[in-house]
Amino acid sequence: MNEPRTARPAGAGARRRSPVFGRQPEPEPTVLSPVEEEIANALTNAVDERIEEGLQALEEQAALLMREVATELWRSSAKDVRPEQERIVSLLSRDQAIRSLIASSDERFQALSTRAGRVEDSLNDLAETGRATREAMESSVASIREIADSPTLHGVEGVRNQLEQVERHIAETFQTLDERDRTLTEAILKQVQEHGEMVARETSRVVEAMQGYVQGGAEAVGRLAQRVEEHAESFATQDGDLTANVGATVREEVQAIGQQLELMSEGMGIHTRDEVAIKAAMERFIDARVRGLAELIRSDSQALRQMIEDKTSEQEQVLRETVEERMILVGEALVNKTAEAAQTAIASSLGETVERMSASVGSIEGIDTMLAEQQQAFEERMRSHVDDRVTAIAKLVRSDNQALATRFASGGSANDDAELLRQTLRSLKELHAGLANDVLSSVDRRFQSMSDQLHKESQSTAEAMLNVAERLSDKIDRVSVIVDEGYGNEVQIVVDRMSEAIQAMSG
């Protein structure tokens, strides 16, 4: 015969925790905020404590009731204790069935805890994905800031302003992503808390049902023991009566006790069947609630996935359009600024060239003036010299004529001297004409060399401006391509990780 189980001693210390609901090893550090970690830990601890308290109270109350029943039965029956021992064994077997039911409930709660852990892992993956997106966008902002602070763009203030606007827009995008992550985290934590409260309510309901059932059984056993004590007292008071009366009374009492025992056995059978039915109904109820909870979580995860995909696609499209518009504006601003800078440089270069040409023309005019003055002085000197020579020649001719007149009867004309004078004047005019042509040809050559130099300088300046514009356009194209590739890859990675997390949550 099996030994009856005894209750836990009073001085045995605190109750050891069940291995099913034992404390899990410390998880790895997550990327959740301290407030979110505290909420998750508090929720888990509250659920574990409620289940542990319910199980401990149920075990202590069952042990106390079993001990009282055993004491009453052993004290009320002094002769034949075998039926009472069998009854105690049946009660203990019922206690074992209750323990097995509690163990199955523990397994179901452990499965729920595992699913809650999966939800927490999915939240951690989502937080890591958000952090990676934030880091990538911060690196993009840093690269844009470096481009804005580069020496190539120091003279272009409009481009710097456009880049600052892009940076502010990216900061607003950061804030939007943070608010979205915070909203999702709060919604998911609220759902997890509601599920935990629902599990706690179901657990308390099961514990209360078990306590009521055990209390009813204990009261029935107590009434039976009290009735047995009353019959024993009646046997002791009527021991001196006649044997027939005693026998009749004993037979009547035995028959009544047999009927009561039969009724009790029938009641125990009914209670056993009710217990089996309650167990099956409880299992069906728990399965239905767990299935409904799983379907609810799956529908929430699918809706969350669809919402995340829609929001991600919308934000990606908006961000792409915004970046394209900003890049187009930046390119137009660069082209305008480059054209203005080229025009300014060409204007300044042309101004300097015109000034130099004006100075050259002034110097040439000074040379012309000097040449004219020299020519005038030379002409005056030549005229004075020619006049002197002509006067001397005239005097000589006159003296010759006078001499000839005195010598000859008729004097000849001085045609040779006139011809010589004409030749002298012709040679002077030719010299004057040749000097003017030489001066004009030298001035023309100087103007031609200056115009060639101006053309070369203008062409080199235009080529330099074209090279600068081409380099700026190439750099802007590379920056736009880098930004598109960076944001496109990061958004695709975020979408892939979110889809994996949602699949893990739904699975």
Secondary structure, DSSP 8 states (H G I E B T S, - for coil): ---------TTS-S----STT---------SS-HHHHHHHHHHHHHHHHHHHHHHHHHHHHHHHHHHHHHHHHHHH-SS--HHHHHHHHHHHHHHHHHHHHHHHHHHHHHHHHHHHHHHHHHHHHHHHHHHHHHHHHHHHHHHHHHHHTSGGGTT-HHHHHHHHHHHHHHHHHHHHHHHHHHHHHHHHHHHHHHHHHHHHHHHHHHHHHHHHHHHHHHHHHHHHHHHHHHHHHHHHHTTTS-HHHHHHHHHHHHHHHHHHHHHHHHHHHHHHHHHHHHHHHHHHHHHHHHHHHHHHHHHHHHHHHHHHHHHHHHHHHHHHHHHHHHHHHHHHHHHHHHHHHHHHHHHHHHHHHHHHHHHHHHHHHHHHHHHHHHHHHHHHHHHHHHHHHHHHHHHHHHHHHHHHHHHSSS----HHHHHHHHHHHHHHHHHHHHHHHHHHHHHHHHHHHHHHHHHHHHHHHHHHHHHHHHHHHHHHHHHHHHHHHHHHHHHHHHHHHHHHHHHHHH-
